[in-house]
Amino acid sequence: MLKTELLEIISNGENSGVEFKRDNIRPEQLAKEVVAFANVQGGRILLGVEDDGRIIGLQHANTQEWVLNVFRDKVHPLIIPFYEEIGCEDKKRVGVITISPGISKPYVMRHNNREEIYVRMGDRSELATREQQARLFQAGGLLHVEVLPVAGTTIKSLDLTRLDFYLREIIKDPEVPTSEEEWIDRLLGLGLMAEDGFGNTVCSIAGLLCFGIAPRRFFKQAGLRIMVFNSINKEYRALLDTILDEPLVGRWTIGERGQKLLAGEGLIEKFSSLILPFVTEEAAEIDENMRREKKWLYPWEAIREAVINALAHRDWTRSVDIEVTVYADRMEIISPGSLQNSMTIRKMIAGQRSPRNTLIVEILRDHGYVDSRGMGVRTKIIPLMRQYNQTDPIFEATEDYVKTILPKGKTESRLSSGRYFGSIR
């Protein structure tokens, strides 16, 4: 780092990616900042700088050794820092610790036989809440939220007719359970039920979402909220505002000729039925067959892909609904939570795959809702939008949500302010 770059960073003050510290603080104070940065987006700790930005310089005779000892003794899992010292005026030196976003989250600060998890919030490092800890464990691959137990549920919370068809006709299980005891044993093995730690066998999140009876009764973020407005913004009066409460998969049966028949709508079919009038319009003229031709405002397969992506890959630790909103000039699909693992918008558009909820994805794939490649953004949404109405879908990703925007009007492909206009060129 150059001196000019260091001075510019100091002039901008502390923020979500920069912390000022003396180098004579207690080791656990430094470890707290290190852990907080590693658990979020990384950052820099400037040693020898006061909170107000005054440079006082390093005090330790060997600051680098002290820093490495703190990392070794107080930070777990081990992080190898990048450390450098920059000379300033009056022979003062500033130590710069650069910390990358961790790949083994959550990182903890070990002190007094305790382990504490911190996250960076603005210009402060704070103890992680229970929800934040769950997301960190999930990001580090140590927690699979979809197989966690849902309190208050029992096997009677599941639609065994849907499950019977899944086992018998979809995955061709040669031994379909016949008693409640056999069902519970099989569903525990499949990850669709779980032990709650209090001696009860309950539904897992995946089991309730895919095969539950009114899942929102026990898990309020299950389902899908649909809103339609005759304007470009949300307004008080909506043409449609409803929340769907159905299992993800439909109830299917086999017809007399061996064909697969839909006997009861699941969430995806219910969504399709409700949204259809708002993504199509009839022609003004009647054709030679005395019919009004139906025009699609968006490619149907792109809508389907975007909504199923939201259902399959959302963060189920977030207690808010998926939202699908139709405006006068666009459709927006908002999936709660950040992109999973190390996924980015660029990687998603390039076709990289990294499912968060692997069990749910496999069940949807078994039923034919998800294709085998899992590259719907690249192979369906982007090319279909271009082919159908010469527009590019817009993708936005934050720590709180992933948004897909399907515009009606023509757009230009560009990257700015966290918004990515999809491109596969």
Sequence and secondary structure as in RCSB ss.txt:
>XXXX:A:sequence
MLKTELLEIISNGENSGVEFKRDNIRPEQLAKEVVAFANVQGGRILLGVEDDGRIIGLQHANTQEWVLNVFRDKV
HPLIIPFYEEIGCEDKKRVGVITISPGISKPYVMRHNNREEIYVRMGDRSELATREQQARLFQAGGLLHVEVLPV
AGTTIKSLDLTRLDFYLREIIKDPEVPTSEEEWIDRLLGLGLMAEDGFGNTVCSIAGLLCFGIAPRRFFKQAGLR
IMVFNSINKEYRALLDTILDEPLVGRWTIGERGQKLLAGEGLIEKFSSLILPFVTEEAAEIDENMRREKKWLYPW
EAIREAVINALAHRDWTRSVDIEVTVYADRMEIISPGSLQNSMTIRKMIAGQRSPRNTLIVEILRDHGYVDSRGM
GVRTKIIPLMRQYNQTDPIFEATEDYVKTILPKGKTESRLSSGRYFGSIR
>XXXX:A:secstr
  HHHHHHHHHT  BTTEEEE TTS HHHHHHHHHHHHHTT EEEEETB TTS B    STTHHHHHHHHHHHHE
ES    EEEEEE GGG EEEEEEE   SS   EEEETTEEE EEEETTEEEE  HHHHHHHHHHTTS  GGGSB 
TT  GGGB HHHHHHIIIIIS  SS   SHHHHHHHHHHHTSEEE SSS EEEBHHHHHHHBSSGGGT TT SEE
EEE SSSS  SS SEEEEE   SS EEEE TTS EEEEE  HHHHHHHHHGGGSEEEEEEE TTS EEEEESS H
HHHHHHHHHHHHHS TTS S  EEEE SSEEEEEEES  STT  HHHHHHT    S HHHHHHHHHHTSS SS  
HIIIIIHHHHHHHHS   EEEE SSEEEEEEESS     EETTEEE    
